[in-house]
Amino acid sequence: MTETFQCRSGCGACCVIPGIAEPVFGMPGGKPAGTPCIHLNDSLGCKLFNDPRRPACCSAFRPDPDVCGTSREQALSLLKILDTASQPEID
């Protein structure tokens, strides 16, 4: 049996780096990439974690060593690389 990777307390990288294009609770214009979510608390946790208003994209995100690395700094870096690589090319 494999142990499930757990979200690192005090990280919040997934609440900062990725952008959210669609309107979500409290952010009618979405969330720009690289901007902390307005629902990120002082402890870098989600204020909406068990709230039905939490965006579906956030609820669907699962922590993984390939994305989260071994530290908050590494998670920020890895997510930035993924976010940049996923942007559409502009002609």
Secondary structure, DSSP 8 states (H G I E B T S, - for coil): --------TT--GGGTSS-B-S-BTTBTT-B-TTS--TTB-TTS-BTTTT-TTS-HHHHH----HHHHTTSHHHHHHHHHHHHHHTS----
